[in-house]
Amino acid sequence: MLKIENLVVSYGAIRALKGISFNVEKNEIISLIGSNGAGKTTTLHAISNLIKKQSGSVIFKGENITDLSADKIVRKGLIQVPEGRRIFANLTVKENLEMGAYTRNDKNNIKDDLDHVYSLFPRLKERLKQEAGTLSGGEQQMLAMGRSLMSKPELLLLDEPSMGLAPILVDEIFEIIQKINQEGTTILLVEQNAFKAMSIANRVYILETGQIASSGNSKDMISDPAVRKAYLGG
């Protein structure tokens, strides 16, 4: 579904991505893990064309989208939930969700999709008229994910969905990620919580200083002594 080839991104003199290549197959959950500054968020931004790439290619469903504008990439079904949620704080919960559907032409189906989001995130339904900026951190993350689902993604890029959340909410968010995947959405997950990320993934890529340091089946990676020592606390 997604093929990244020799992706290079620089910030001035700093080479953030040094020619990385990886792929995501349909219906997979792929976890991209690594320390702060490894290039994880940069990778997602490069895929979504939110930052300039020096070289390399991004192929989505067989189409080269390397130079496609970010809004056109969204219309292709590749949606990103950014780090830090980036909700519209002054809009209500319902208005935020409706913003997620702004690219859609099938307006008659939007109500059904809103109902589906409410079934995944019951708390959002309880707060439809509440300003999004007054929600808790966990509720804002749910809203950001719900808003993305209103765009009908085929591939969902999730950037640090558990950041700043209490452990009980982390578990809930990861359960919902799995449910979204089981319903047919492919997921590329960037996450600091390496154990949680690997525990739900089909495959894992480890980024170190802008390069793919290792990759493999999630079960193999979790049991790898070097991976356990570096990312799972031994």
Beta strands, then each sheet from edge to edge (+ up, - down):
strand 1: 2-11
strand 2: 14-24
strand 3: 29-33
strand 4: 55-60
strand 5: 63-64
strand 6: 78-81
strand 7: 155-159
strand 8: 186-190
strand 9: 203-208
strand 10: 211-217
sheet 1: 2+ 1- 4+ 5-
sheet 2: 6+ 7+ 8+ 3+ 9+ 10-
end
